[in-house]
Amino acid sequence: MDKQFGLIFDVDGVIADTERVNAEASIKVFADLFGVAGVRRADFEAGLGRGAAEYVRSAARVHGLELSDEQVTAASEARQSNFLAMLEAEALPAFPGVLELMHAAMESGRFRVGIATSSTREKSEAVLKSAGVPYTEMVYVTGSDVTHKKPHPELFLTAAEKLGLAPARCVVIEDAPNGVEAAGAAGCRCIAVTNSAGRDKLKDADRIVDSLAELDLQALEILLDRVGE
């Protein structure tokens, strides 16, 4: 059967609980580089899904810091180093339902599957390997491949193009408001999972779930309004 749908996964907070490690890696950066104590995971929320620079700046603003571009670059690099070291020390398993949904889609003959993340190739690849995702068999777009980060739609438009499908035939799995906004702006359908943000902040998604274990291919096809074609 000819494949006719696209399923696009964000990485951080969707495939595995990277947001916890991201926060821990970044809190260490604020202490080591800027001497700022008391930084919390919630301080990074405005920067979720928008790439390393905006992630760092979001917490800096909470703590009254105006960082130079050079400081942001240094912090982003240190954050990635911390993250990779933490991941090497302790593997991150995939969230429940993630691998099952991926494999079902890939084996169905009806879906093309992709990864689209604002993260760097090195950082996201480490997560995908740790979680056991067969990403080499998928379309794979990272923040290094686009000019504009989420909530701009470029990331998902690029993924849909590489999948060879119109955005309207693709459903994006996201966990952050910026990602939901980007998917909508791209013309994709969006399912949000409450791994990183509450339902109230994900309300613009087409559907909200608490776990990807709640989803199957039929649910995706119903969302895409293509059942029976």
Secondary structure as UniProt FT lines:
FT   STRAND          5..9
FT   TURN            13..15
FT   HELIX           18..34
FT   HELIX           41..47
FT   TURN            48..49
FT   HELIX           52..62
FT   TURN            63..64
FT   HELIX           69..89
FT   TURN            96..97
FT   HELIX           98..108
FT   STRAND          111..116
FT   HELIX           121..131
FT   HELIX           135..137
FT   STRAND          139..141
FT   HELIX           143..145
FT   TURN            150..151
FT   HELIX           154..163
FT   HELIX           167..169
FT   STRAND          170..174
FT   HELIX           177..186
FT   STRAND          189..193
FT   TURN            194..195
FT   HELIX           199..202
FT   TURN            203..204
FT   STRAND          207..209
FT   HELIX           212..214
FT   HELIX           217..223
FT   TURN            224..225
FT   TURN            227..228
//
